[in-house]
Amino acid sequence: MVGHIDDSLSDQLGGMIITRAFTANGRPLTILVGYMRDQAALSGTLNELYELHLPLLTVESLPNSME
């Protein structure tokens, strides 16, 4: 889909689960969810998104269900 991140980039983005959606005004939106083992892994994933010239809307820390 145009405007969405392709599933083939999951490994490049730290194994994130890629979900495609649309905003209320119909613009493409990609949601990435996954576990980052440390801050360096998060930084690497954020750098990959930057190098792909993709805008980042938000980053959230979710409760860890493994604890």
C-alpha positions in Angstrom: 0.0 0.0 0.0 1.2 3.5 -0.8 2.1 5.4 2.3 2.4 2.4 4.6 5.5 0.6 5.8 5.9 -2.8 4.1 5.9 -5.9 6.3 9.3 -6.9 4.8 10.9 -4.1 6.9 10.0 -5.7 10.2 13.4 -7.2 10.7 15.1 -3.9 9.8 12.9 -2.2 12.4 13.9 -4.4 15.3 11.2 -7.1 14.7 8.4 -4.7 15.2 4.8 -5.8 14.4 3.6 -3.6 11.6 -0.1 -2.6 11.5 -1.6 -0.4 8.8 -4.5 2.0 9.4 -5.8 5.4 8.2 -6.2 8.7 10.1 -9.7 10.2 10.4 -9.0 12.3 7.3 -7.9 9.2 5.3 -4.1 9.6 5.4 -2.1 6.4 5.7 -0.8 5.5 9.2 1.5 2.7 10.3 1.6 1.5 13.9 4.7 -0.3 15.1 4.5 -2.4 18.3 7.3 -4.5 19.8 9.7 -5.1 22.6 13.0 -3.2 22.7 15.6 -4.9 24.8 17.3 -1.6 25.7 17.7 2.0 24.8 20.3 1.2 22.1 17.8 -1.0 20.3 15.2 1.7 20.4 17.7 4.3 19.1 18.6 1.9 16.2 15.0 1.5 15.3 14.3 5.2 15.5 17.4 5.8 13.3 16.1 3.4 10.7 12.8 5.3 10.5 14.7 8.6 10.2 16.8 7.2 7.3 13.6 6.1 5.6 12.4 9.8 5.9 9.3 8.8 7.7 7.6 11.2 10.1 7.3 10.0 13.7 4.1 11.0 15.4 4.5 9.5 18.8 6.5 7.0 20.9 4.9 5.3 23.9 6.2 3.0 26.6 3.6 0.3 27.2 3.5 -1.9 30.3 5.6 -5.0 30.0 3.3 -8.0 30.2 6.4 -10.3 30.7 7.0 -8.9 34.2 
